[in-house]
C-alpha cells in the first residue's frame, strides 16, 4: 500500500476496488482510495495498492478457490 497524503477527520473517503489477478488459491485486488475535503474540492487519490488474499483450509494451508460440492 502506498500512502500519497494523509486523510483528515471529516473528509469524504471513497474506495474503489478491481480484480487485478486471479490464481488457483488467491486473488489480487487493486485498491484506490480517493478523498474529497470538507471544502468540496475535487477528489484526490490518497492511497493505492494491490492486496493479495489467499484462501486457506481449516489447517491454514492454501486451498483452491473453486468450491467443492460436498453433498
Secondary structure as the mmCIF struct_conf table of DSSP 4:
data_model
#
loop_
_struct_conf.conf_type_id
_struct_conf.id
_struct_conf.beg_label_comp_id
_struct_conf.beg_label_asym_id
_struct_conf.beg_label_seq_id
_struct_conf.end_label_comp_id
_struct_conf.end_label_asym_id
_struct_conf.end_label_seq_id
STRN STRN1 UNK A 2 UNK A 3
BEND BEND1 UNK A 5 UNK A 5
TURN_TY1_P TURN_TY1_P1 UNK A 9 UNK A 10
STRN STRN2 UNK A 12 UNK A 22
BEND BEND2 UNK A 24 UNK A 25
STRN STRN3 UNK A 26 UNK A 36
TURN_TY1_P TURN_TY1_P2 UNK A 38 UNK A 39
HELX_LH_PP_P HELX_LH_PP_P1 UNK A 41 UNK A 43
STRN STRN4 UNK A 44 UNK A 54
STRN STRN5 UNK A 56 UNK A 56
TURN_TY1_P TURN_TY1_P3 UNK A 58 UNK A 59
BEND BEND3 UNK A 60 UNK A 60
STRN STRN6 UNK A 62 UNK A 62
BEND BEND4 UNK A 65 UNK A 66
HELX_LH_PP_P HELX_LH_PP_P2 UNK A 67 UNK A 69
#
